[in-house]
Amino acid sequence: MSIDHDPSGHETTGWAMLDDGLLHQLLAEFSTFGGLPNGGVHRLTASAEDGAARDHLRVWLLGEGAEVRVDRAGNMFGLFDLAGPGAPIVMCGSHLDTQPNGGKLDGALGVAAACCTARSLLFLKRDGHAFEVNFCVVNWTNEEGARFRPSLLGSGSYVGAIALDAALAAADDDGVTAGEALAAIGYLGQDEPPPLPAAYLELHVEQDVRLEENGAQIGIVVRNWGAAKLDVVFTGEQTHTGPGSMARRRDALLGAAHAVTAIRALADRWPGALHTSVARMLLSPNSPNTVAARVEMSVEIRSADDAILSAAHEAANVLLQEAAEAAGIACAIASETRRGIRMLPGEIADLTRTCAREAGYVTMDVDTVAGHDALSFLGRCPTGLIFVPSVDGIAHNPREETAAADLAAGLDTLIRAAFALCSGDRKA
Amino acid sequence: MSIDHDPSGHETTGWAMLDDGLLHQLLAEFSTFGGLPNGGVHRLTASAEDGAARDHLRVWLLGEGAEVRVDRAGNMFGLFDLAGPGAPIVMCGSHLDTQPNGGKLDGALGVAAACCTARSLLFLKRDGHAFEVNFCVVNWTNEEGARFRPSLLGSGSYVGAIALDAALAAADDDGVTAGEALAAIGYLGQDEPPPLPAAYLELHVEQDVRLEENGAQIGIVVRNWGAAKLDVVFTGEQTHTGPGSMARRRDALLGAAHAVTAIRALADRWPGALHTSVARMLLSPNSPNTVAARVEMSVEIRSADDAILSAAHEAANVLLQEAAEAAGIACAIASETRRGIRMLPGEIADLTRTCAREAGYVTMDVDTVAGHDALSFLGRCPTGLIFVPSVDGIAHNPREETAAADLAAGLDTLIRAAFALCSGDRKA
């Protein structure tokens, strides 16, 4: 079977393999749940908005004939019967949760594209194509790690990297646990999830400028950067900001501020090879005239080089203690996680690259610096992660955008890869 | 009239001029509203806890025969008739709002001591003493400035330093205005407040170590430090903390962190003569993996030297801009207030010093670095501010404490001064 393709991104064959009209429709529909006047989306994990978006997905999946399961981590699976019971599964999806004041594509694109893929495969089945593998659309809980930490909570739980109890006990900044929040929106499921798939595919926005700067439409993700993530607590002592000598103060915010600048400077020791950040900080009591007694903050360190990541992680621990000492306060590491640097399986990268090139798209092999649900599957099953360009590299921002032609190219590539995998043909 | 006093802090004369049992009772009762297991009190302005504490005060005042008025800023006045209608008033009080996780004495002491004073004066009236001046207990709204800014909202509004509309429109960090919050607890009053008093008296904890270090029981406040308070907004751009070069980032938290360390270092240019702090910071979106787009923070600068305060205020504005530039972001001053350095009126300081010494207490003339409601009256009527020692100088902290003998000495001094003023005798 071959699929012709014209430069407009629309199919020229008689059968509607690529339905980017449906993609735009689903994206527009999802963006109404938590939609903001600025064009962005604010849909935190297990919020009312997330519940409404999940309901919309569930209704859509049921309408297309899927069997819908919700597991105990709130992950949603839409199982489509292409090859009959007992056949292996290709799983495809992403996440419907967003960052606070986030974009409409991050996560939702992967879920919507998986839905479009399901419809295309069903069309081909009805058209007489004999599939050997079933297809499953998935929406993972709390990929972002914005409301609950760690990120990749749902996919990590599914593959066994995160214990279910720990996942459900993760608490937001108001002390509400993921389990409580999922129950409140009716998505603390009881269903057995499908078994590990034969392959996992995900389409995502790049969130960087490399594809755009290199004129590529499709990014084939071949490696993920490693990351060290630290939750740090600085402890000083409440006192009035007015009376009392400066020397007597034990200011938790001062220690935290020293740490923020030191963690930023750390990145300059390995220019371009190390990304660092502090982006979350909770102050207590956070009153203008009471010296902060406690500051909790989240530190991230990322690199594609394991030696650099290890050295930087070690240096960060020293810098955090030095920052605390400079303010005369204490610093404790409340939690520390490390994600290793790994290559994505060559066979699936080869498949997606071939599919994209057959359709006439310019591809580029890229790293993913950010975490994505697909990374939960590395070492567990063949895994493919496909990027489409982000306009100006804008990410985690209401202005996040991808050109319509690039969205179509991404969907086209995803459908072609899923078609090949579900047909038992890996093109490798 | 003379009042004997023994070292235990209890009166030895036949009539109960000093009732420190009532003081401890009232303090214990007030501390139940917002009381914390750690011994502190969390009673933010116009919270439910504040409403309950106000109710308790109102009932007590009514029970003692006061006319209770609540003005449109929520200030509570308990008017005691000592000298008949039309006589001038001595006003005495402080505030029942606290810092988050604050102490049980800051503010509550001044209100409770004013209540004790009222009862003592009423006792003397019934005992036949002829007063020339009436007495008024007052509880000012939002002295702390913790929930709503600026601080001294109620007393500032009463004296006309803050427009009532602006006071009621002040919003907390959730966007709730002071007017809405007061209405919700039933304390957005409609009463006409009493006219400017003939004198204003306030008893407060020192919140510093000077009295303790100098073995003094009573601080006679003779000067207030000036203060510049700035609300600053740093504006960067949301983006993912992972992908994207470090150079492209415009991190509002990085700029804010530079500012925190620079504002702290500023104090070292004038060691001991300049106090600086940043203690409140709001991040947006405050997610671990999205670079902060906006950080709002509150900066305070205090000095007893006007030249230093002016130079430091000017330098702070430069430092804030430099901090923003170092992070490639913008910095705007959202609001800027300046409280001048002023001397407290010598006649009332002389009166309170004389009263304290007559009773055998060691006094010490001190500055107030912190703002207090009494400062709203400077230049408007004779004003006295009396300090009692804070154990270890601990303030804005659940561990805030004052020795019982010092509390009794403070109350004794306050009653003696109020008695003299209400008798038309200033002892000057």
Contacts between the chains, C-beta under 8 A, distances in Angstrom:
chain1	res1	chain2	res2	distance
A	99	B	238	7.8
A	99	B	285	6.4
A	99	B	287	5.4
A	99	B	289	7.5
A	99	B	290	5.0
A	100	B	284	7.7
A	100	B	285	3.6
A	100	B	286	7.2
A	100	B	287	5.5
A	100	B	290	7.2
A	101	B	238	6.6
A	101	B	284	7.4
A	101	B	285	5.0
A	101	B	293	7.6
A	102	B	285	8.0
A	102	B	290	7.6
A	144	B	287	7.4
A	144	B	289	7.1
A	145	B	287	7.9
A	145	B	288	6.1
A	145	B	289	6.1
A	146	B	285	7.6
A	146	B	287	4.2
A	146	B	288	7.3
A	146	B	289	7.2
A	146	B	290	7.3
A	149	B	288	6.6
A	151	B	289	6.9
A	206	B	243	7.3
A	207	B	240	4.9
A	207	B	242	7.5
A	207	B	243	4.6
A	207	B	244	7.2
A	208	B	243	3.8
A	208	B	244	5.6
A	209	B	244	7.3
A	225	B	242	7.1
A	227	B	242	7.4
A	229	B	288	7.2
A	237	B	397	7.0
A	238	B	99	7.8
A	238	B	101	6.6
A	238	B	396	5.4
A	238	B	397	4.2
A	238	B	398	7.8
A	239	B	393	7.8
A	239	B	394	6.8
A	239	B	395	5.6
A	239	B	396	5.8
A	239	B	397	6.0
A	240	B	207	4.9
A	240	B	369	7.9
A	240	B	370	5.7
A	240	B	395	4.1
A	240	B	396	4.6
A	241	B	275	7.3
A	241	B	277	3.9
A	241	B	279	5.3
A	241	B	300	5.3
A	241	B	396	7.9
A	242	B	207	7.5
A	242	B	225	7.2
A	242	B	227	7.4
A	242	B	275	6.3
A	242	B	300	7.3
A	242	B	302	5.5
A	242	B	369	4.1
A	242	B	370	4.0
A	242	B	371	7.4
A	243	B	206	7.2
A	243	B	207	4.6
A	243	B	208	3.8
A	243	B	368	7.7
A	243	B	369	4.2
A	243	B	370	5.5
A	243	B	393	7.2
A	243	B	395	6.5
A	244	B	207	7.2
A	244	B	208	5.6
A	244	B	209	7.3
A	244	B	369	7.9
A	244	B	393	5.5
A	244	B	395	7.0
A	245	B	272	7.0
A	246	B	264	7.9
A	246	B	267	5.0
A	246	B	268	7.8
A	246	B	271	7.9
A	246	B	275	6.2
A	246	B	276	7.5
A	248	B	393	7.2
A	249	B	277	7.9
A	251	B	264	7.5
A	251	B	277	7.3
A	251	B	279	7.8
A	253	B	260	6.1
A	253	B	278	6.2
A	253	B	279	6.4
A	253	B	281	6.8
A	254	B	260	6.2
A	254	B	261	7.0
A	254	B	264	5.5
A	254	B	278	8.0
A	256	B	257	7.6
A	257	B	256	7.6
A	257	B	257	4.1
A	257	B	258	7.8
A	257	B	259	8.0
A	257	B	260	3.6
A	257	B	261	5.1
A	257	B	278	7.8
A	258	B	257	7.8
A	258	B	261	6.0
A	259	B	257	8.0
A	260	B	253	6.1
A	260	B	254	6.2
A	260	B	257	3.6
A	261	B	254	7.0
A	261	B	257	5.1
A	261	B	258	6.1
A	261	B	261	6.5
A	264	B	246	7.8
A	264	B	251	7.5
A	264	B	254	5.4
A	267	B	246	5.0
A	268	B	246	7.8
A	271	B	246	7.9
A	272	B	245	6.9
A	275	B	241	7.3
A	275	B	242	6.3
A	275	B	243	8.0
A	275	B	246	6.2
A	276	B	246	7.5
A	277	B	241	3.8
A	277	B	249	7.9
A	277	B	251	7.3
A	277	B	289	7.9
A	277	B	291	6.4
A	278	B	253	6.2
A	278	B	254	8.0
A	278	B	257	7.9
A	279	B	241	5.3
A	279	B	251	7.8
A	279	B	253	6.5
A	279	B	283	7.8
A	279	B	286	7.5
A	279	B	287	6.3
A	279	B	288	5.8
A	279	B	289	6.5
A	279	B	290	5.7
A	279	B	291	5.6
A	279	B	292	5.6
A	280	B	283	7.1
A	280	B	286	5.4
A	280	B	287	6.0
A	280	B	288	4.4
A	281	B	253	6.8
A	281	B	281	6.9
A	281	B	283	5.7
A	281	B	286	7.0
A	282	B	286	7.8
A	283	B	279	7.8
A	283	B	280	7.1
A	283	B	281	5.7
A	284	B	100	7.7
A	284	B	101	7.4
A	285	B	99	6.4
A	285	B	100	3.6
A	285	B	101	5.0
A	285	B	102	8.0
A	285	B	146	7.6
A	286	B	100	7.2
A	286	B	279	7.5
A	286	B	280	5.4
A	286	B	281	7.0
A	286	B	282	7.8
A	287	B	99	5.4
A	287	B	100	5.5
A	287	B	144	7.4
A	287	B	145	7.9
A	287	B	146	4.2
A	287	B	279	6.3
A	287	B	280	6.0
A	287	B	396	7.6
A	288	B	145	6.1
A	288	B	146	7.3
A	288	B	149	6.5
A	288	B	151	8.0
A	288	B	229	7.2
A	288	B	279	5.8
A	288	B	280	4.4
A	288	B	298	3.7
A	288	B	300	6.7
A	289	B	99	7.5
A	289	B	144	7.1
A	289	B	145	6.1
A	289	B	146	7.2
A	289	B	151	6.9
A	289	B	277	7.9
A	289	B	279	6.6
A	289	B	300	6.6
A	289	B	370	7.6
A	289	B	396	7.1
A	290	B	99	5.0
A	290	B	100	7.2
A	290	B	102	7.5
A	290	B	146	7.2
A	290	B	279	5.7
A	290	B	396	4.1
A	291	B	277	6.4
A	291	B	279	5.6
A	291	B	396	7.5
A	292	B	279	5.6
A	293	B	101	7.6
A	293	B	397	7.9
A	298	B	288	3.7
A	300	B	241	5.3
A	300	B	242	7.3
A	300	B	288	6.7
A	300	B	289	6.6
A	302	B	242	5.5
A	368	B	243	7.7
A	369	B	240	7.9
A	369	B	242	4.1
A	369	B	243	4.2
A	369	B	244	7.9
A	370	B	240	5.7
A	370	B	242	4.0
A	370	B	243	5.5
A	370	B	289	7.6
A	371	B	242	7.4
A	393	B	239	7.8
A	393	B	243	7.2
A	393	B	244	5.5
A	393	B	248	7.2
A	394	B	239	6.8
A	395	B	239	5.6
A	395	B	240	4.1
A	395	B	243	6.5
A	395	B	244	7.0
A	396	B	238	5.4
A	396	B	239	5.8
A	396	B	240	4.6
A	396	B	241	7.9
A	396	B	287	7.6
A	396	B	289	7.1
A	396	B	290	4.1
A	396	B	291	7.5
A	397	B	237	7.0
A	397	B	238	4.2
A	397	B	239	6.0
A	397	B	293	7.9
A	398	B	238	7.8
